[in-house]
């Protein structure tokens, strides 16, 4: 992954939760949406967040195990140094 791609993923990850909650301005929403269409990794993160949001809204205690594993892996990746 190129440094520019890494930077785009980083910017997207910082705005992703607000984007999914509808709390970003139009230019940010467009940028994030474009990135999610192109980047498989970030797209998977968005799907994971959406699945968790949906489960929480429905009051379901059953959370997709794959989504939960992806969320945990994503959380661990945030704690890793940038050069890892």
Rosetta blueprint (number, residue, H / E / L):
1 X L
2 X L
3 X H
4 X H
5 X H
6 X H
7 X H
8 X H
9 X H
10 X H
11 X H
12 X H
13 X H
14 X H
15 X H
16 X H
17 X H
18 X H
19 X H
20 X H
21 X L
22 X L
23 X L
24 X L
25 X L
26 X H
27 X H
28 X H
29 X H
30 X H
31 X H
32 X H
33 X H
34 X H
35 X H
36 X H
37 X H
38 X H
39 X L
40 X H
41 X H
42 X H
43 X H
44 X H
45 X H
46 X H
47 X H
48 X H
49 X H
50 X H
51 X H
52 X H
53 X H
54 X H
55 X H
56 X H
57 X H
58 X H
59 X L
60 X L
61 X L
62 X L
63 X L
64 X L
65 X H
66 X H
67 X H
68 X H
69 X H
70 X H
71 X H
72 X H
73 X H
74 X H
75 X H
76 X H
77 X H
78 X H
79 X H
80 X L
81 X L
82 X L
83 X L
84 X L
